[in-house]
């Protein structure tokens, strides 16, 4: 059975540190390891942040990312499953303080690119999210959302995600994808006004 569910975890850090000290967040980190080892077909996206308004915290996002990477690898999570991003400086101006000093860890399905000649052989978390948005829009016959999505990404991005140069071509071909076990969809023809 294909696992399509995603799992989201949030960790918060003390000022200027890369250590998870709060017991609640340590439990969340333990759950990440447990779930990652329990669902080996999932990849793990880790995004760390620092608080640019706090001089003690500026530049700590990379240390947080490295500490989480080391922890997961030490707990038998294969490094090639990790997708890592550090957001420093001006990323969190609208959410200063503890909310800015965070890490987001998302376990998501490992999905092979349908156009592996370009980029990584597996879709990134962002690409899997785009796929899910496309599936939702097509399944609900939401023409407006389909058109919005179509225009947001390039031909190469659509080929990587759905194997066709556009969302429209994918839906016309039956909107099938190996991640989903159900049959294809038929997208309604747009009405002309």
Beta strands, then each sheet from edge to edge (+ up, - down):
strand 1: 7-12
strand 2: 42-49
strand 3: 82-87
strand 4: 102-109
sheet 1: 1+ 4- 2+ 3+
end
